[in-house]
Amino acid sequence: MADWLLLRLPRTPQEPATWLVASAGGAPLGATESGPLAAAVAAATGRRVCALVPGSDVLLADPELPAKSGVRLQQLVPYALEEQLADNIDELHFALGRRSGDSTRTPVAVVGLSLMDEWLATLRGAGLEPDCVYADCELLPANPGQAVALLEEDSVFVRAPGAPPVSLPIDALSEALAIAESPPRTAAPLAVTALAGAAEPADEAAAAAAARGLILYSGTAEWQQHSAQVEEARGRFASLRVQLLRDGPLALFAQQLANTTAINLLQGPYAPRSSRAAGLAAWRVAALLLLALVALHVAGKAAELEVLKTKEHEVDASIRDTFHRAMPAEPGTVDARRRMEQRLAAMHTGGGSSGLLGVLQALAEARAGSVATSVQSLNFHDGLLELTLNAPDAASLDHLSQQLRNGGWQAELVGGNTVGTSYQGRVQIHSQAP
């Protein structure tokens, strides 16, 4: 498993943060460092980040709750602790721990929602994303037969066997020592029976306390300041062992990480997303982007198709207009292109015997001798060219027809009349005779 970056948030913004890099088993891999949170970002790369928050801001309790699990138990916890809370339960965050064995008690951590938001905003603002958030007092070692306490600056942490840890101000050191020597919660009070001569409850409590030892961790300065008060209480414990922490308590806390029962505050709305959920979210984003791309492509193609259809309609209308102008006698416009191509082919084929070009060439040669004639209109269809010509008189048109017949064409004047000072007649010219 990955190594740890154990990071302790300062109690006030003016104080520096402290952090320590530890192995997966909790062994320190270097000295404790301190400074602004941003300075710890480099140490977080490739490591799990555990953030410790002040235990004085977190209420730890272990109420008796029914053997339920999941959302149902989460809903019951606020009401089980309501009498112990001064704040509105709607303004608090409740996190659950693991039950031990067959115990009916459930470890619970309670903290204000505003504090949770502030801590996470501070971490994320520095570029750190925690994997777990614990109250610092919860990483105080637990010992089944002895009480454990820690003196640090202006605070004292104490954990009695079988009870949640407690964080108190150093001024309450005498109360912390009383908690350390108090009998276990499971000890049953003795009944006061004069006839049986039973021991007094106070004597039994004293006997239970005398059987318990105390392990005290302390900084050098703290021990020098409070050693006298601790020594006064030595007689109340079966044994008293003092261990000085010259580099602060983070190395001690790190040793508990591998098998800690501390309550992770990142639950409910603060629970970190699993890698699978993050992966699904990433794939969901990719799928949405792909869907958007496909939709954009389809919309583009649809728009392109609509433009092509519009152009097609415009071309069809242009073809109809052109077809009707070029071939007014032809019905409809079905297969207009093929029909116009056939007509053009007919006009270009014949090599001067039946094609339009051949007829026009013959007409031009015949008019060379009748320059006074002019063409008013012409219509070529199936090898027949019909001309409307203006000439000085009918004899000129007859002479033109004779010239065409001399060239091998079938030409005849089929009618005419005088228009003003000229004669307008119609001449039909057929293909050359075979």
C-alpha positions in Angstrom: 0.0 0.0 0.0 1.0 3.6 -0.4 2.9 5.6 2.2 1.2 8.2 4.4 1.4 11.9 4.6 0.1 12.6 8.1 -0.9 16.3 8.2 -2.1 18.2 11.3 -4.1 21.3 10.8 -3.3 24.3 13.0 -5.8 25.3 15.6 -5.7 28.9 14.4 -4.8 30.4 11.0 -1.8 32.1 12.5 -0.2 28.9 13.5 1.8 26.7 11.1 0.7 23.2 10.0 2.8 20.2 10.9 3.3 17.1 8.8 5.2 13.8 8.7 5.8 11.2 6.0 5.3 7.6 7.2 5.4 4.2 5.7 2.3 2.1 5.1 2.8 0.5 8.4 3.2 3.9 10.2 6.9 4.0 10.6 8.2 7.6 10.3 10.3 8.2 7.1 11.6 11.5 8.2 11.4 14.3 10.7 8.3 16.3 11.5 8.1 19.4 9.4 6.1 22.6 9.8 5.0 25.5 7.7 2.2 26.7 5.5 -0.1 23.9 4.1 1.1 24.6 0.5 4.6 23.5 1.5 3.2 20.0 2.2 1.8 19.5 -1.3 5.0 18.1 -2.7 5.1 15.4 0.0 1.5 14.3 -0.8 2.4 13.1 -4.3 1.8 9.3 -4.5 0.8 9.1 -0.9 -2.4 8.8 1.1 -3.2 12.0 2.9 -4.5 11.8 6.5 -5.5 15.1 8.0 -5.8 15.6 11.8 -8.1 18.2 13.2 -8.2 19.5 16.7 -9.9 17.0 19.0 -11.2 19.8 21.1 -13.6 20.7 18.2 -14.9 17.1 17.9 -17.3 15.4 20.3 -16.5 11.7 20.7 -19.2 9.5 22.2 -20.3 5.9 22.1 -24.1 5.7 22.7 -26.0 2.5 22.9 -27.8 2.0 19.6 -29.8 -0.8 18.1 -28.0 -3.3 15.9 -28.8 -1.5 12.6 -26.6 -0.4 9.9 -26.4 2.1 7.0 -28.7 5.0 6.6 -31.1 3.9 9.3 -28.5 4.0 12.0 -27.1 7.3 10.7 -30.6 8.8 11.1 -30.9 7.5 14.7 -27.6 8.9 16.0 -28.5 12.6 16.2 -31.5 11.8 18.4 -29.6 9.5 20.6 -27.1 12.3 21.4 -29.5 15.2 21.3 -29.5 15.8 25.0 -25.7 16.0 25.1 -25.5 18.6 22.3 -25.8 22.3 22.8 -26.1 23.0 19.0 -28.9 22.4 16.6 -28.5 18.9 15.2 -29.2 20.3 11.7 -26.0 22.3 12.0 -23.9 19.2 13.0 -22.1 16.4 11.1 -22.3 12.9 12.5 -19.8 10.2 11.6 -20.0 6.6 12.8 -17.1 4.3 13.8 -16.9 0.5 14.0 -18.4 -1.4 16.9 -16.0 -3.7 18.8 -17.0 -7.3 19.1 -20.6 -7.8 20.4 -20.7 -4.3 22.0 -24.0 -2.5 21.8 -22.2 0.8 21.7 -21.4 2.6 18.5 -18.5 5.1 18.3 -19.7 8.5 17.0 -17.9 11.7 16.2 -19.8 15.0 16.1 -18.5 18.2 14.6 -20.1 21.4 13.3 -20.8 21.5 9.6 -19.2 24.9 9.3 -16.0 23.6 10.8 -16.0 20.6 8.3 -16.5 23.0 5.4 -13.7 25.3 6.7 -11.2 22.5 7.2 -11.8 21.0 3.8 -11.8 24.4 2.1 -8.4 25.1 3.7 -6.9 21.8 2.6 -8.3 22.0 -1.0 -7.3 25.7 -1.2 -3.7 24.6 -0.6 -4.0 21.8 -3.2 -4.5 18.9 -0.8 -7.3 16.3 -1.1 -7.5 14.1 2.1 -8.3 10.4 2.1 -9.3 10.5 5.7 -9.9 13.1 8.4 -9.5 12.2 12.1 -9.7 14.0 15.4 -6.1 14.1 16.6 -6.9 12.7 20.0 -8.2 9.5 18.4 -4.7 8.6 17.3 -3.6 8.4 20.9 -2.6 4.8 21.5 -5.2 2.5 23.2 -4.1 0.1 25.9 -6.6 -2.4 27.4 -5.1 -2.4 30.9 -3.7 1.1 31.3 -4.8 4.6 30.7 -2.9 6.7 28.2 -2.5 10.5 28.3 -0.6 13.1 26.3 0.5 16.6 27.4 0.9 18.9 24.4 1.2 22.7 24.7 -2.1 23.9 26.2 -4.0 20.6 25.8 -4.2 17.2 27.5 -5.5 14.1 25.8 -6.6 11.1 27.9 -7.9 7.7 26.9 -9.2 5.4 29.6 -9.5 1.7 28.7 -12.7 0.9 26.8 -13.7 4.6 26.6 -13.4 7.3 23.9 -10.5 9.6 24.1 -11.1 13.0 25.7 -9.4 16.3 24.8 -9.2 18.9 27.6 -7.4 22.2 28.2 -4.2 21.8 30.2 -5.8 23.7 33.1 -8.0 20.7 33.6 -5.1 18.3 34.0 -6.4 17.1 37.4 -9.8 16.3 35.8 -7.9 14.4 33.0 -6.0 12.3 35.6 -9.3 11.6 37.4 -10.7 10.3 34.1 -7.6 8.2 33.7 -8.1 6.5 37.1 -11.9 6.2 36.9 -13.1 2.6 37.0 -14.2 0.9 33.8 -17.7 1.6 32.7 -18.5 -2.1 32.8 -17.6 -2.4 36.6 -20.8 -3.1 38.5 -21.3 -1.1 41.7 -21.4 -3.3 44.8 -24.6 -3.4 46.8 -24.4 -2.0 50.3 -25.4 -4.8 52.6 -24.5 -4.4 56.3 -25.3 -8.0 57.1 -22.9 -9.3 54.5 -20.3 -6.9 55.5 -19.6 -6.0 51.8 -17.0 -3.4 50.9 -18.1 0.2 50.2 -18.4 1.3 46.6 -15.6 3.8 47.1 -13.3 1.1 48.3 -14.1 -1.0 45.2 -13.5 2.0 42.9 -10.2 2.6 44.6 -9.2 -1.0 44.1 -10.1 -0.8 40.4 -8.0 2.4 40.1 -5.1 0.9 42.0 -5.0 -2.0 39.4 -4.6 0.5 36.5 -1.4 2.0 35.3 -0.9 5.3 33.4 1.3 5.8 30.3 2.0 9.5 29.9 3.5 11.1 26.7 4.7 14.6 26.9 6.8 17.2 25.3 9.9 18.3 27.2 8.6 21.8 28.0 5.2 20.4 29.0 6.8 17.9 31.4 8.9 20.5 33.1 5.9 22.6 33.6 3.4 20.0 34.9 5.6 17.2 36.2 4.9 18.1 39.9 1.2 17.8 39.4 1.6 14.5 37.7 3.9 13.2 40.4 1.4 14.1 43.1 -1.1 11.7 41.4 1.5 8.8 41.1 0.1 7.0 44.1 -3.3 6.8 42.5 -2.0 4.5 39.8 -0.5 1.0 39.9 2.3 2.4 37.7 3.2 5.6 36.0 5.5 5.6 32.9 6.5 8.9 31.3 7.8 9.1 27.7 9.1 12.4 26.3 8.4 13.3 22.7 11.2 15.6 21.6 9.8 15.9 18.0 6.1 16.3 18.8 3.4 13.7 18.8 3.1 13.1 15.0 5.4 10.1 15.1 3.4 8.6 17.9 0.1 9.2 16.0 1.6 7.7 12.8 2.2 4.4 14.5 -1.6 4.0 14.9 -2.5 4.6 11.3 -2.1 1.0 10.1 -4.7 -0.5 12.5 -6.6 2.5 13.8 -10.2 2.4 14.9 -10.4 6.2 14.6 -13.6 7.6 13.1 -13.1 9.0 9.6 -15.1 12.3 9.5 -15.3 12.0 5.7 -18.7 10.4 5.6 -22.1 11.2 4.2 -21.9 14.4 2.1 -18.2 14.6 2.8 -17.4 11.0 1.7 -14.6 10.9 -0.9 -15.6 9.4 -4.2 -14.2 6.0 -4.8 -11.8 5.4 -7.8 -14.6 3.4 -9.4 -17.1 6.2 -9.0 -14.5 8.7 -10.3 -13.8 6.4 -13.2 -17.5 6.1 -14.0 -17.8 9.9 -13.8 -14.9 10.3 -16.2 -16.5 7.8 -18.6 -19.8 9.5 -18.2 -18.2 12.8 -19.2 -16.4 11.1 -22.2 -19.7 9.5 -23.2 -21.5 12.8 -23.0 -18.8 14.5 -25.1 -19.0 11.7 -27.7 -22.8 12.0 -27.7 -22.5 15.7 -28.2 -20.0 15.2 -31.0 -22.3 12.7 -32.8 -25.3 15.0 -32.3 -23.3 17.8 -33.8 -22.2 15.7 -36.7 -25.8 14.6 -37.4 -27.0 18.1 -37.1 -24.3 19.3 -39.5 -25.2 16.5 -42.0 -28.9 17.3 -41.7 -28.2 21.0 -42.4 -26.0 20.0 -45.3 -28.7 17.7 -46.7 -31.3 20.5 -46.4 -29.0 22.9 -48.3 -28.5 20.3 -51.0 -32.2 19.7 -51.3 -32.8 23.4 -51.7 -30.1 23.5 -54.4 -31.6 20.5 -56.1 -35.0 22.2 -56.2 -33.4 25.3 -57.7 -31.6 23.2 -60.3 -34.8 21.3 -61.1 -36.7 24.7 -61.6 -33.8 25.9 -63.8 -34.0 22.7 -65.9 -37.7 23.1 -66.3 -37.4 26.7 -67.4 -34.6 25.9 -69.8 -36.4 22.9 -71.2 -39.6 24.8 -71.9 -37.7 27.6 -73.5 -35.6 25.3 -75.7 -38.4 22.8 -76.5 -41.7 24.5 -76.0 -43.6 21.8 -77.9 -42.3 19.0 -75.7 -44.8 17.9 -73.0 -43.6 17.7 -69.4 -40.0 17.7 -68.1 -39.5 14.0 -67.3 -35.9 12.9 -68.2 -35.3 16.4 -69.6 -31.6 16.1 -69.7 -31.6 12.9 -71.8 -34.2 14.4 -74.2 -32.2 17.6 -74.6 -29.0 15.6 -75.2 -30.8 13.6 -77.9 -32.1 16.8 -79.5 -28.5 18.3 -79.4 -27.1 15.1 -80.9 -29.7 15.2 -83.7 -28.7 18.8 -84.4 -25.0 17.9 -84.6 -25.2 14.7 -86.5 -25.8 14.3 -90.2 -22.6 15.8 -91.5 -24.4 18.5 -93.6 -27.2 16.2 -94.9 -29.8 16.4 -92.1 -28.3 18.3 -89.2 -29.2 21.8 -88.3 -25.6 23.0 -88.9 -25.7 21.6 -92.4 -29.1 23.3 -93.2 -27.8 26.6 -91.9 -24.6 26.3 -93.9 -26.7 25.7 -97.1 -29.0 28.6 -96.2 -26.0 30.9 -95.8 -24.6 29.9 -99.2 -28.1 30.4 -100.9 -28.5 33.9 -99.3 -25.1 34.9 -100.8 -27.0 35.6 -104.0 -30.0 37.3 -102.2 -28.4 39.6 -99.7 -31.6 41.6 -99.4 -33.3 38.8 -97.5 -33.2 38.6 -93.7 -34.3 35.8 -91.3 -37.0 36.7 -88.9 -37.4 33.3 -87.1 -36.6 29.7 -87.5 -37.7 26.4 -86.1 -35.8 23.1 -86.6 -37.6 19.8 -85.8 -36.9 16.3 -87.0 -34.8 17.4 -89.9 -37.3 20.1 -91.0 -36.2 23.8 -90.8 -39.0 26.3 -91.0 -37.9 29.9 -91.8 -39.7 33.2 -91.8 -37.9 35.5 -94.1 -38.2 39.1 -95.3 -37.3 39.9 -98.9 -38.0 42.6 -101.4 -40.5 40.4 -103.2 -41.8 36.9 -103.6 -39.4 36.3 -106.5 -36.4 36.8 -104.2 -37.7 34.0 -101.9 -38.4 31.8 -104.8 -34.9 32.3 -106.1 -33.6 31.4 -102.6 -35.6 28.2 -102.6 -34.2 27.4 -106.1 -30.6 27.8 -104.9 -31.3 25.4 -102.0 -32.8 22.9 -104.4 -29.8 23.2 -106.6 -27.7 22.3 -103.6 -29.7 19.1 -103.1 -32.1 20.3 -100.4 -35.9 20.0 -100.6 -37.0 23.7 -100.2 -40.3 25.3 -101.1 -42.0 28.6 -100.4 -45.2 27.6 -98.5 -46.8 31.0 -98.1 -46.3 34.7 -97.6 -47.7 38.2 -97.7 -46.7 41.7 -98.2 -45.7 43.6 -95.0 -45.1 47.3 -95.6 -42.6 47.6 -98.5 -41.2 44.1 -98.2 -42.5 40.6 -98.7 -42.6 38.1 -95.7 -42.7 34.5 -96.6 -42.3 31.1 -95.1 -39.8 28.6 -96.5 -39.5 24.9 -95.5 -36.2 23.1 -95.9 -35.9 19.3 -95.6 -32.9 17.2 -95.3 -31.0 16.4 -98.5 -32.7 13.8 -100.6 -31.0 10.4 -100.4 
